[in-house]
Amino acid sequence: DLHSWSRGVIPSADGKDQESTSEELNLLYGIHLWGMVLQREPLQELGSTMLSLCALTIREFFLMTDDNPHHPEDFVTNHVTGIFFQNKVDYATWFGWRYDFIHGIQMLPVTPALLMIRTPEFCRQEWDSILSRLPLSPTDPWTSLLLTGTLSIIEPEEAYNRLNAMLPEHMDDGLTWAWALYWSASMQNGHGGGVSTSPATSTVSTEAPEENLALYRLAVASSELSADFAAARAVDGLFVTRWSPAAAEQNPWITVDLGAVHALSHVVLLWGEFYPTSYVLQGATVSDAWSNLAVVLGSSELLRSDLPRPTFARWVRVLTQGSGDLRLW
């Protein structure tokens, strides 16, 4: 069926069911991340395949845009299915019939995987038709979830301001105030970007969108402080995980295999407060045949290092100078 059914071996007259699509999505996202952390490519690819199939199924049958062809027209106006049984679909949850329950359970937990199913088009229709009409009390934890999981994707500044006005204790149990603010601040025009903190101005870029070639790729390092700070943590796309080498190691390094030779324009690193005095960026098209690409002074800021044009590499290595507490996010 390209998605999971709950209920196990317990018999049900209406068949097995799927209630929270986002919980299944995050289970599969977790498999993908676990394979990446263990550096087990088959497990990572299994998670990616299951995640892609699940996301496609959810967009097609569970989160309904106005042109959904699979459900009756009057039911499509609900935009989410609720409890999807094998023999029927019930616009409800197992714990209540409130609209914020029915819609909010499709948004938790809020992780990057959510953007695979919650498209700007869907979020706009769901918000305008249903969610914007709800009370959305700033003291109701479900409000934090609806603002983060829907409004942030289509109106990030409005969502950020409304979340910022809420108190941390009024967040959903699975959503912190800091993460909700970070999430909405990182959104612009649906996916990615940031919230403007200056007077209204705009620029139009004609450049091709950048691609993070290192994301989820195989990373190895000269050492790791512990399994919690493995090399893979530096390429998982999250700013809450990091690679740290053994503190006593001199000139530790980390290498990423991009999977194929690519033309590279720049390298972006974030060390935070624990950065090396300097580091050397190296590239190779053949394993271990390193060429120096740039020498960079360490900083706590986000560091972008432009590379000579043209630069081609499959492997990229960051060779730090010195030792101590280093943290590459």
N, C-alpha and C positions, 0 to 999 in steps of 0.2 A: 504493500500500500504506500510505500515511500515515506511513511511516517510511523510513529509509535502508537500503540494502543495501550491504555492502562486497564486495570482490573485484574490482571493475572489470571488465575484459574477459577476465580469466583464467578459463578453463573449470573447472567443478567439478561432479562427478557429483551432489552433493547440492544444487546451486544456490548462489546467493549467500547471504550470511548477515549476521546482526546479532549482535555479541557484547556490546559495551558500550553499553547504551542511554543511559547518562549522558553519554558522550562526544558522541553525536549531539545530545542535548538541549542541551549547552553550546555546540555549534557554532551552533545556531539562536538560543540566547540571545545569543551573540556578535554575530550579524547584527542582532538587535534593538538591542543596545547601540551597535553601530557606526552604525546609522541615527540613533540618538538623538544621538550625539556629532557626527555630520555635520549634524544638524538636517535630515535628509532623511526627511520623514514617510512617503513610500511604502516606503522601505527598512525603516524601523522597523516599519511595519504588516505588511510581508511577513514579517519575522522573528517578529512576534507571532503571526501566523496559522499559520506553520509550526510554531512552538513549541507552540501550543495543540493542534494536530492530533497532533504527536509525543507530547506528554504524555498525551493521551487514549489513544493507541494503546499506549503503554508500560504505563499502568495497567491496560488491558483485557487485553493479551495477554502481557506480559513479566514484570511483577511481580505475582505471583498471591496473592490472598487466599484464604481457605479456601473461599469460595463461587464461585470462578472457574469459569465454565461451558464454557470453550473447550479445556481440556486434561483428560486422564484423571485421575480422582480421586487415584490413587496418585502421579501426577506433580505434581499441585498442591501436595502436601506439601513439595516442594522450595522453593516460594515464588518462586524465580527460574528462568528457563528455561535459562540458560547460552547456548550457541551456538544461535541460532534460524536454521536453514537454510530454504530454500524447500521442501525435501522432507522435512525431519525436524527434531527438536529434540534437542539433546545437552546434558545437564546436566554441562558441563565448560567449560574455556577452552582457547584454543590453546596456552597455556603451562603447563597443569597441572590436576590434578583436586582440589586442596585446596579445602575448603569456603570458606575465607577468600578464595581467588582468585575463585571463581565468584560469590560474593556481593559482595565488595569492588569488583570491576570495574564493578558497577552503581552505584557511589557516587562515582566520581571523574571530574572534579575536584569538590571540595565548593564549590558556589556557591549563591546564593539560588534558582537555577532548579531545584535538586534537590528543593526542597519541593513542586514541582508534581507530582512522581511518587511521592515517598516519604511517603505519608500516615501519620498515627499508627497507624491500624488495621493497615496493612501492616507497619510497623516492629515493632509489638508482636508480631504473629504470627511474623514472621521471627526476631526476637530470642528469643522464648520457645521456638520449635520447634528452632532450629538454632544461631544465633550464640552464645547464652548457654552452650551446651554445648561450645564450642571452648576450647582452652587459653588463648587471648588473653594471651599472654606480654607483659609491659610492654616487652620489648626487641625485639619483632617489629613492624616498620613496619605490617604489615597490621592489627594491633590498633588503631593510631591511627585508621585509616580506618573500621573497623567501629564503634568507639566514637563517632566524630564523625558518621558517616552514618546510624546507626541508633539507638544508645542515647541520643544527645543529643536526639533528637526525642521520645522517650517518657519518659526519666528523666534530664533535663538535669543535675541536681545530682550524681547518681551518675557520669554521664559526665564531668563537669567534674573531679570528684575523682580519677577514674582517669587522665584525661589529664594532670592536674597532677602526678601521681606519676611520669609518664614523663619521660624525658630528651629534650630537643629533637633530639638526633641519632638518636633511635629513631622519629621521625615518618616517615610515607610521603614519598617523594621529592617528591610534588606537594602536600604538606600541611605547613604550618609549625606549630610548637607554639603560637605566638601566635594564629594563625587558628583552630586547633582549640579553644583555650580561649575565644576570643571567640565562636565559633559556639555552643558549648555554653552559655556564659553568657547568650546572647541568647535561648535557648529556654525555653519554659515551657508545659506542657500541649500539647506538639506543636510549635506554630509561634508564635514571638514571646514577649516577656516577658523574664524574667531570673532568674538564680539568686539565691536568698536568701542573705544573709550574716549574718542576725540570727536569734535564737531563733524557733522555729516559731510563726508567727502567720498568720492569713489574713483577707482581706477580700473581700467579694462586691460587685461593681459591678453596678448595674442600668442604667447608662448605655449608650447605643448605642455600638458600637465606633467608634473614630476612623478616619478615612480620610485618607490623605495625597493630597490632590488635586493636588499639584504633581509627584508621582512620574512620571517619564518625559515630562513635558510640555515644550513648546517654551520654552526659556529664552534670553533675549538679554541682553547687558550693554553698558555704555558702552565697555568695553575688556576685553581679555583679555591676561594676561601672556604667554601662548603657547597653542598649540593643546592642550597638555597640561592647561591650566587654563581650559578653555572654560566658558562659562556652563552648558552642559548637564551638567557634572560635579557641579553643586550639587544636581541633582534626579534623580540616578541611583540613589539609595537606598543608596549605598556610603559608608562612613566612611573610605575610603582614597583617594578622589578629591575634588577641590575646584575651585571657581572662585577665581581671583585676578585682580584688575584690574592694569593697568599701574601700576607703583609711583609714578610721578610724577603720576598723574591726581588732580585735586581732586574730591572728592565723587562717586566712582564709584557706579554703580547697577547693579542686576540686576533683570530683569523676567521673570515667569513667566506664560504664557498658559494658563489652566486649561481652555480649550476651550469653556466655556460659563459662564454666570452661575451662581454657587453662593452659598449662604448660608454664611458663614465664621464660625467661633467663635474661632479663635486661629491664630497663626503661630509655628512653632518653628524656630529657627536655631541652628547650632553653628559658632562661629568658631574655637574653640580658643584658642591663645595669641596669635594675630594677629587682633585684633578692633578695630573702629573705636571712637572715643570715644563716639559715639552714632549712631543711624540712625533714619530715619523710615520707617514702614510706610505704603504708599499703596495704594489700590485704585481700580479703574475698571470700570464696566460698558460704557463706550464707550471705544474706543481713545484714549489720551492725555488723557482727561478725568479727571485724578487728584484724589483726595480724601485728605487725611491721616487715617490710622486710629489711629496710635499713634506716640509718640516713645520710644525705648528706649535706655538706657545700655548701652554695650558691656560684654562680660564673656567670660571664657574658658569659662564654664559653658554648659550647654544652656539656651537662653533661650526661654521660652514667653511670648508676649505675647497676652493676652486682648483681643479686639476688642469694640467697642461692639455691643450687640444691638439690632436686627438689622444685620448688615453683609452686603451683597451685592456681589460683584465677579467679573469674569472675569479681569482682569489684576491681578496683585499686584506691587508694586515695592518693593525695598529701596533706599533712598537713603541712602548713608553720609555721614558728616560728616568732612571732613579727607582725608588721603591717607596713603600708606605701604604697607607689606606687609600686605595683608588676605587672609584665607583663609576662605572659606565652604564648609563640608563638606556 
